Amino acid sequence: MAATATVIHSARLLTGHEEIADAWVLLSDGIITARGSGSGWRDALAAVPGGGAEPAIDVVDAAGLTLLPGFIDMHCHGAAGVAYDDPDQAEIERALALHRSHGTTRSVLSLVTAPVDALVTQVAHIAELTGQGLGVLGSHLEGPFLADEFRGAHDPTMLCSADAASIDRLVAAGAGTLRQVTLAPELDGGMAAIERFVAAGVIVAVGHTATDYAGARAAFAAGASVLTHAFNGMRGIHHRAPGPVVAAMAEPQVTLELINDGVHVHPDVVAMAFAGAPGRVALITDAMAATGCSDGPYLLGSLEVDVLDGVARLAGGGSIAGSTLTLDRALLHAVQGCGVPEQQAVAALTSVPARALGLADRFGDLAVGYAADAVLVDVDFTVISVWADGARAV
């Protein structure tokens, strides 16, 4: 008989806005139903129907450990040898399980550049997976509406400008689950595309773009609210040409994604981003199929990729092609490698992405009424246990 509820007690509770010693939380019916500190968990247990019968209640002693909200990855392409454009649900579940073992309880499935017809099919497939209890929040289109100059690991033969018909087809295929689209606003029809996607309830991210500071500010004014993997796939910061990163820092409604693997962005620049956009940095993985696997040859969309020492690049030593990062490593590197305060770092993979995705009322916190997503870690942020919707996953 599976446990109907779980109480985790004697933990250090840490979220993006609070820290509580000797804390406890009660997970039941897929949500957090009670919490407190000290020995109050015993009284809470007694109030649960069947609370005195084992194994109806799973009691977890978390002394010496830290309890965090479940991690949210708003930009991830796969893992375990699987890309999220794979139509096989079992394969996608295998990739999700790999990330879940590292603390990610909610994922937006990212798709790389492909023909619009193919993307329509892929978005529709992800729509079917959303809401099935897999932790899938929807899809993210990273392409094909990208600038060739800053395409990175995207097939140049498939890049195009956004037109109204393509936008409408993609939105319709998502049936409300197309969560985010990355585009270059300077392309023909780019600003109109921002407005059309936003009107359809899709979050627009500026990325893989040749736009400058003024162009990025205009895109954000038109409704874009995310900067895709800040510093990568765009112009850098120059003292006379600040570029899209500084433009994003200047806009209080904009979230800056960061791939914090020690390769994509220098640790001091990561710290600068946290200081320049307090409470608005979202740590992402941008992980591709090689995540959790050995070095060697892989595919990212239609392009060949070589992974060496965990770093993915286009075959032949080309552009960085996503990452092999997991969010627990991103958190550890933020705190120990970049000097980011723990609470800010935790927010960057919990409450910040939840807010950016418009889901801050359900995810990213350990408050009563929130989804029962939690991660228990040790002092080095090594994942000990994971709960998703109240079920123990690790």
C-alpha positions in Angstrom: 0.0 0.0 0.0 1.5 3.3 -1.0 1.7 6.2 1.4 -1.3 8.6 1.2 0.7 11.5 2.8 4.2 12.4 3.6 5.6 14.5 6.5 9.1 15.8 6.2 10.4 17.1 9.5 13.5 18.5 11.3 14.7 20.1 8.0 16.2 23.5 7.3 13.5 24.9 4.9 14.9 27.3 2.3 13.0 29.1 -0.4 13.6 32.2 -2.4 12.1 34.4 0.3 12.5 32.6 3.6 14.7 30.3 5.8 13.2 28.3 8.6 15.1 26.1 11.0 13.7 22.7 12.3 10.9 23.0 9.8 8.3 20.5 8.7 5.9 20.2 5.8 2.9 17.9 5.2 2.3 16.7 1.7 -1.1 15.1 0.8 -3.5 15.1 -2.1 -0.7 16.5 -4.3 -0.3 19.7 -2.4 1.3 21.1 0.7 -1.4 21.0 3.2 0.4 22.1 6.4 3.8 23.3 7.6 5.4 24.6 10.7 8.5 24.2 12.9 9.5 22.1 15.9 7.4 19.1 17.0 4.1 20.3 15.6 4.3 17.8 12.8 3.2 15.1 15.2 -0.1 16.9 15.8 -0.5 17.5 12.1 0.0 13.8 11.5 -2.7 12.9 14.0 -5.2 15.0 12.1 -4.6 13.1 8.8 -7.2 10.4 8.1 -5.5 7.1 8.8 -2.5 8.9 10.3 -1.9 6.2 12.8 -1.7 3.4 10.3 1.5 2.5 8.5 2.4 2.8 5.7 -0.4 5.4 5.1 1.9 8.1 6.2 5.5 8.4 5.1 7.6 10.1 7.9 10.9 11.5 6.7 13.5 12.6 9.3 15.4 15.4 7.5 17.7 16.4 10.3 20.9 18.0 8.9 19.4 18.4 5.5 17.8 21.3 3.6 14.4 21.2 2.0 13.9 23.3 -1.2 10.9 23.8 -3.5 11.0 21.6 -6.6 13.2 23.0 -9.4 11.6 24.4 -12.5 13.5 24.3 -15.8 12.0 26.7 -18.3 14.5 25.8 -21.1 15.6 22.2 -21.6 16.0 20.0 -24.7 16.4 16.6 -23.2 18.7 14.1 -21.4 19.6 10.4 -21.1 20.2 10.2 -24.9 16.8 11.6 -25.7 15.7 14.9 -27.3 12.3 16.3 -26.6 11.5 16.3 -30.3 11.3 12.5 -30.1 7.8 11.3 -30.6 8.2 8.3 -28.3 6.6 9.1 -24.9 8.6 6.5 -23.1 11.8 8.0 -24.3 10.7 11.5 -23.2 9.7 10.1 -19.8 13.2 8.7 -19.5 14.8 12.1 -20.1 12.4 13.7 -17.6 13.3 11.1 -15.0 17.0 11.9 -15.4 16.3 15.6 -14.7 13.9 14.7 -11.9 16.7 12.7 -10.2 18.6 16.0 -10.0 15.7 17.9 -8.5 13.7 19.2 -11.5 10.0 18.6 -10.9 8.6 20.8 -13.6 9.9 21.2 -17.1 9.2 23.2 -20.2 10.2 21.1 -23.2 12.3 23.0 -25.6 12.4 22.3 -29.4 15.2 23.4 -31.7 14.8 24.9 -35.2 13.0 22.7 -37.6 10.5 23.3 -40.5 7.2 24.8 -39.2 5.3 21.6 -40.3 7.5 19.5 -38.1 7.3 21.9 -35.2 3.5 21.9 -35.4 3.6 18.1 -35.0 6.0 18.3 -32.1 4.1 21.0 -30.3 0.9 19.0 -30.6 2.7 16.0 -29.2 4.0 17.9 -26.1 0.4 19.3 -25.7 -0.7 15.6 -25.2 2.0 15.1 -22.5 1.1 18.2 -20.6 -1.2 17.5 -17.6 -0.4 13.8 -17.6 1.4 13.9 -14.3 4.8 14.0 -15.9 5.7 17.5 -14.7 5.5 18.9 -18.2 4.5 22.5 -18.3 4.3 22.8 -22.1 6.6 23.6 -25.0 9.2 26.2 -25.9 10.1 27.0 -29.5 13.7 28.0 -29.7 13.5 28.7 -33.4 13.1 28.9 -36.3 12.6 32.7 -36.0 16.2 33.4 -35.2 19.0 35.6 -36.7 21.5 33.7 -38.8 24.5 35.7 -37.4 23.7 34.5 -33.9 22.1 31.1 -34.7 24.5 29.1 -32.6 23.6 25.4 -32.9 20.6 25.9 -35.1 20.4 24.7 -38.7 20.8 27.8 -41.0 18.8 26.3 -43.8 15.7 26.2 -41.6 15.8 29.7 -40.2 13.0 32.0 -41.3 11.0 35.1 -40.3 7.7 34.7 -38.5 4.5 35.1 -40.4 0.9 35.3 -39.1 -0.1 32.0 -40.6 2.8 30.1 -39.1 2.2 31.7 -35.7 -1.5 30.8 -35.8 -0.7 27.2 -36.7 1.8 26.8 -33.9 -0.5 28.3 -31.3 -3.4 26.2 -32.4 -1.2 23.0 -32.2 -0.3 23.9 -28.6 -3.9 24.2 -27.6 -2.9 26.4 -24.7 0.4 24.6 -23.9 2.8 26.5 -26.2 4.4 28.2 -23.2 7.3 30.2 -24.7 8.9 31.2 -28.1 12.4 32.6 -28.6 12.7 34.9 -31.6 15.0 37.7 -33.0 12.8 40.8 -33.0 14.8 42.5 -35.8 13.7 40.0 -38.4 11.0 40.9 -40.9 7.7 40.9 -39.0 9.5 40.4 -35.7 7.7 43.0 -33.7 4.4 42.0 -35.1 5.2 38.4 -34.2 5.9 39.5 -30.6 2.5 41.1 -30.3 0.7 38.2 -32.0 2.3 35.6 -29.8 1.7 37.6 -26.6 -2.0 38.2 -27.6 -2.3 34.4 -27.8 -0.9 34.0 -24.3 2.6 32.8 -25.3 5.6 34.2 -23.5 8.1 35.8 -25.9 11.8 35.6 -25.3 14.4 37.7 -27.1 17.3 35.5 -28.2 19.6 34.3 -31.0 19.4 37.9 -32.1 21.6 40.6 -33.7 19.5 43.4 -32.2 21.0 46.2 -30.2 20.1 47.9 -26.9 17.4 50.0 -28.5 16.0 47.1 -30.4 15.8 45.0 -27.4 14.1 47.7 -25.4 11.5 48.1 -28.1 10.9 44.3 -28.1 10.4 44.4 -24.4 8.0 47.3 -24.7 6.1 45.3 -27.3 5.5 42.5 -24.8 8.6 40.2 -24.8 9.4 39.3 -21.2 12.4 36.9 -21.2 16.0 37.1 -22.5 17.0 33.6 -23.7 20.2 32.4 -22.2 21.6 35.8 -21.5 25.1 36.6 -23.0 24.9 33.6 -25.4 23.5 34.0 -28.9 23.5 37.9 -28.8 25.7 40.9 -28.7 27.8 41.4 -25.6 28.0 44.4 -23.3 30.1 47.3 -24.6 30.5 50.6 -22.8 29.1 52.5 -25.8 26.8 49.7 -27.1 25.2 48.0 -24.0 23.3 45.4 -26.0 20.3 43.3 -25.1 21.6 42.1 -21.7 21.7 45.6 -20.3 18.4 46.3 -22.0 16.9 43.3 -20.1 18.4 44.5 -16.8 16.7 47.9 -17.3 13.2 46.4 -17.7 11.8 45.3 -14.3 9.3 42.8 -16.0 12.0 40.9 -17.9 13.6 37.6 -16.7 17.1 36.8 -17.7 17.8 33.1 -18.4 21.4 31.9 -17.5 23.2 28.7 -18.3 25.4 28.4 -15.2 27.7 25.5 -16.1 31.0 27.4 -15.8 31.4 27.2 -19.6 28.6 29.4 -21.1 29.1 32.4 -18.7 32.1 33.3 -16.6 31.4 33.1 -12.8 32.0 36.9 -12.3 29.6 37.7 -15.1 27.0 35.4 -13.5 27.4 37.4 -10.3 27.1 40.6 -12.2 23.8 39.4 -13.7 22.4 38.6 -10.3 23.4 42.0 -9.1 22.1 43.8 -12.2 18.7 42.1 -12.3 18.0 41.1 -8.6 15.2 38.6 -8.4 15.0 38.2 -12.2 17.6 35.6 -13.1 16.3 32.2 -13.9 18.9 29.4 -14.0 18.2 27.0 -16.9 20.0 24.0 -18.2 19.5 24.3 -22.0 20.4 20.6 -21.6 20.6 18.4 -24.7 20.4 14.6 -25.2 23.9 13.9 -23.9 23.0 15.0 -20.4 23.7 12.2 -18.0 25.5 10.2 -20.7 29.1 9.7 -21.8 31.1 11.9 -24.2 30.7 11.2 -27.9 28.7 12.1 -31.0 25.1 13.2 -30.7 22.5 15.1 -32.6 20.8 18.4 -31.7 17.9 18.7 -34.1 19.5 18.1 -37.6 23.0 19.0 -36.5 25.9 16.7 -35.4 27.3 17.5 -32.0 30.5 16.3 -30.3 30.6 16.1 -26.5 34.0 16.3 -24.9 34.6 16.6 -21.2 30.8 17.2 -20.8 30.9 20.2 -23.2 28.7 20.0 -26.3 29.8 21.7 -29.5 28.9 21.5 -33.1 31.0 18.8 -34.8 34.4 20.0 -35.8 34.8 22.4 -32.8 32.0 24.8 -33.7 29.6 26.7 -31.5 28.5 25.5 -28.0 25.5 23.3 -28.6 23.4 23.4 -25.5 24.7 21.9 -22.3 24.9 18.7 -20.3 23.9 20.6 -17.1 21.4 19.7 -14.4 19.8 22.2 -12.2 21.4 20.9 -9.0 24.8 21.6 -10.5 23.7 25.0 -11.6 22.6 25.8 -8.0 25.9 24.5 -6.5 27.9 26.5 -9.0 25.9 29.6 -8.3 26.6 29.5 -4.6 30.1 28.0 -4.4 31.5 29.1 -7.8 29.9 32.5 -8.3 29.3 33.7 -4.7 25.5 34.1 -5.2 23.7 34.1 -1.8 21.8 30.8 -1.2 18.4 32.4 -1.1 18.9 34.2 -4.4 20.3 31.1 -6.1 17.3 29.0 -4.9 14.9 31.6 -6.2 16.6 31.4 -9.6 15.4 27.9 -10.1 12.1 28.0 -8.2 10.1 31.2 -7.7 11.7 33.2 -10.5 11.0 30.8 -13.4 7.5 30.1 -11.8 6.8 33.9 -12.0 8.2 34.2 -15.5 5.9 31.4 -16.7 2.9 32.9 -15.0 2.7 30.0 -12.5 3.8 31.6 -9.3 0.5 30.8 -7.5 1.2 27.1 -7.8 4.9 26.3 -8.1 8.2 27.6 -6.8 7.4 27.7 -3.1 6.8 25.5 -0.1 3.7 27.4 1.1 0.4 25.8 2.0 -1.7 25.2 -1.1 1.3 24.9 -3.5 2.1 21.8 -5.5 3.8 19.2 -3.3 7.1 19.5 -5.2 10.1 19.4 -2.9 13.8 18.5 -3.0 15.9 17.4 0.0 19.6 18.2 -0.4 22.7 18.0 1.7 25.2 20.8 2.5 26.7 20.6 -1.0 23.3 20.6 -2.7 23.5 16.9 -3.6 20.0 15.7 -4.1 18.9 13.1 -1.4 15.2 12.9 -2.2 12.6 14.4 -4.6 8.8 14.6 -4.3 6.6 15.6 -7.3 2.9 16.1 -6.7 3.5 14.6 -3.3 4.8 11.3 -4.7 8.4 10.3 -3.8 10.3 10.2 -7.1 13.9 9.8 -5.7 
